[in-house]
Amino acid sequence: MKPLMISLRSTIFAACTFFAASLHAAEDGWIALFNGKDLKGWTPKIAGYATGENAHNTFRVEDGILKVSYADYPEFGKKFGHLYTEKSYSHFILRMEYRFEGKKVADAPSYVNLNSGVMFHSQSAASMPHDQGFPASLEMQFLADEGKGARSTGNLCTPGTHVHMEGKLVTQHIVESSAPTFSADEWVKVEIEVHGHEQIIHRVNGKEVLRYQEPVLVPDCKIAPAQALIDAGANVKLSSGHIALQAEGQGVWFRNIEIKELAKQPKP
């Protein structure tokens, strides 16, 4: 009976901790996007599967943590996936914590090792083509130490998009941040402050590490072509979209996922 009692106490403690944190956050205008119990409010879309199909139980909730797991995959097979919010956002601050679990799936590309992220200003799950791996979006990239030197987290990746920095168009896919390198098993706090099309700021453990402006959709991007979105009426000047947690062949855990919507205001 002792193991059962310990497990029960742990579950009760986790639930109470989540409830207390959620109550405090709500008082400050923060809303929990993840309820700590299930995937309510989120929609999975994995390449090769229908929208809403959580293939191989990729996204799962255990002990109050939202986990990306490949335990039930026979192989990865380029099944890049994302878990999308049902709601679209424009002006907001998003915060969460992440840490990695294990190493990448054996047949996944080498670059996904200890690599994940959160997409925002993203196209919806329903608008994703059946076999497309990445949504047209902006990504705050999460990385961890591989033992090969500095590997900053909090970078910007731009599938189907470009941004501006200091008035100049930036077309490279990855823009590195000034954040340090973290070990894979360390919980890291990240935050994104988004002012529509005008300004975006990345923070890691409370410190600003990257800032850019005026994201735009790119019609012919090979990673996530945005032409179909533009043809359907999407504004090339990207100012809103969904939030999506990434699953690209690497186990990763997320917790304390919260958002505070902001009133539209002049460019900060």
Secondary structure, DSSP 4 states (H G I P E B T S, - for coil): -HHHHHHHHHHHHHHHHHHHHHHHHHHTT-EESS-SSS-TTEEEEETTS-TT--GGG-EEEETTEEEE--TT-S--TT--EEEEESS-BSEEEEEEEEEEEEEE-TTS-GGGTTEEEEEEEEPPSTTS-TT--S-SSEEEEEE---SSS---SSEEE-TTEEEEETTEEE--SEE--S-----TTS-EEEEEEEETTTEEEEEETTEEEEEEEEEEE-TT-SSS--HHHHHTT--SB---BEEEEEESSEEEEEEEEEEEE----S--
